[in-house]
Amino acid sequence: MNAIDWDELRAAATEAMEHAYAPYSHYKVGAAALVSDGRVVTGCNVENASYGVGLCAECALVGDLHMSGGGELVAFVCVNGNGETIMPCGRCRQLLYEFALPGMLLETVSGIRTIDEVLPDAFGPRDLEQAAR
């Protein structure tokens, strides 16, 4: 895997953010991630009048990951409507962990971090595989 082009990922997240549906909060979010096979997948938030059924950009990104062939996430960035890097919420960190290559990198508001740094002691698929043995 070559060096991660964070500018390219941020640009893809910003483009995805432009497609966000946020008529209630007006807080548009776009996300982009590099996949282990070199693809870039993206997602945007989609709100709903019944607030609780809205989708985060990370949810849409994981859908794009599976619709385009699956794989593991290598690097991730999320931006707001101003193109500023933002941090995924806890729920979305857990979602990303499920599909992350061990050591996946995230661009965060405080710099580049690993998935384990932003979700320490996480529970995930590897725990279930180990328990099944």
C-alpha positions in Angstrom: 0.0 0.0 0.0 1.4 3.4 -1.0 1.4 6.4 1.2 -2.0 7.8 2.1 -3.0 10.9 0.2 -4.9 12.7 2.9 -5.7 15.6 0.6 -7.3 13.3 -1.9 -9.4 11.6 0.9 -10.5 15.0 2.3 -11.5 16.1 -1.2 -13.6 13.0 -1.7 -15.2 13.5 1.7 -15.9 17.1 0.9 -17.5 16.1 -2.4 -19.6 13.5 -0.6 -20.7 16.1 1.9 -22.1 18.2 -1.0 -24.7 15.4 -1.4 -25.8 15.3 2.2 -29.5 15.6 3.0 -29.6 17.7 6.2 -32.8 19.9 6.0 -33.3 19.8 9.8 -29.9 20.3 11.4 -28.3 21.9 8.4 -25.1 20.1 9.5 -23.8 18.3 6.4 -21.2 15.6 6.8 -19.2 13.7 4.2 -16.8 10.8 4.8 -14.2 9.0 2.7 -12.0 6.0 3.3 -9.2 4.2 1.5 -9.9 0.5 1.1 -7.3 -2.2 1.2 -7.5 -2.8 -2.6 -6.9 0.9 -3.3 -10.5 2.0 -3.9 -11.9 5.1 -2.2 -15.4 4.8 -0.7 -17.6 7.7 0.4 -20.8 8.5 2.3 -22.9 11.4 3.4 -25.4 11.9 6.2 -29.1 11.6 5.4 -31.5 13.0 7.9 -35.1 12.1 8.5 -38.1 13.9 10.0 -38.2 11.1 12.5 -34.7 12.2 13.7 -33.8 8.7 15.1 -33.8 7.0 11.7 -31.3 9.4 10.1 -28.1 7.9 8.7 -24.6 9.1 9.5 -22.1 9.5 6.7 -20.1 6.6 8.1 -23.2 4.3 7.6 -23.5 5.3 4.0 -19.7 4.8 3.6 -19.9 1.2 4.9 -22.8 0.6 2.5 -20.7 1.9 -0.4 -17.8 -0.4 0.8 -20.0 -3.4 0.5 -21.9 -2.3 -2.7 -18.5 -1.9 -4.4 -16.9 -5.2 -3.4 -16.1 -5.2 0.3 -12.7 -5.1 1.8 -11.0 -3.5 4.8 -10.7 0.2 5.6 -7.1 1.5 5.7 -7.6 5.2 6.2 -10.6 7.4 7.0 -11.5 11.1 7.1 -14.8 12.9 7.9 -15.6 16.6 7.2 -18.4 19.0 8.0 -20.1 21.6 5.7 -17.1 23.9 5.9 -14.7 21.1 4.9 -13.2 20.9 8.3 -12.1 17.6 9.7 -14.5 16.3 12.4 -14.4 13.2 14.7 -16.8 10.3 14.2 -19.2 9.8 17.1 -18.7 6.8 19.3 -21.4 4.7 17.5 -19.7 5.4 14.2 -16.2 4.6 15.6 -17.6 1.2 16.5 -19.1 0.8 13.0 -15.7 1.7 11.4 -13.9 -0.7 13.7 -16.0 -3.6 12.4 -14.6 -2.9 8.9 -11.2 -1.6 9.7 -7.8 -3.2 8.8 -6.0 -3.5 12.2 -4.3 -0.2 12.8 -6.6 1.7 10.4 -5.7 5.4 10.4 -8.1 8.3 10.9 -7.5 12.0 10.3 -8.9 13.6 13.5 -9.2 17.1 14.8 -6.0 16.4 16.8 -4.0 14.7 14.1 -3.6 11.2 12.6 -4.7 8.5 15.0 -5.2 4.7 14.8 -8.7 3.1 15.2 -7.4 1.6 18.5 -6.5 5.1 19.8 -10.0 6.5 19.1 -11.8 3.4 20.3 -9.6 1.8 22.9 -10.3 -1.7 24.1 -13.0 -2.1 21.4 -15.1 -5.3 21.0 -15.4 -6.6 17.4 -15.4 -9.5 15.0 -12.0 -10.8 16.1 -13.4 -11.2 19.7 -16.2 -13.3 18.4 -13.9 -15.4 16.2 -11.7 -16.0 19.2 -14.7 -17.0 21.4 -15.8 -19.5 18.8 -12.6 -21.5 19.1 
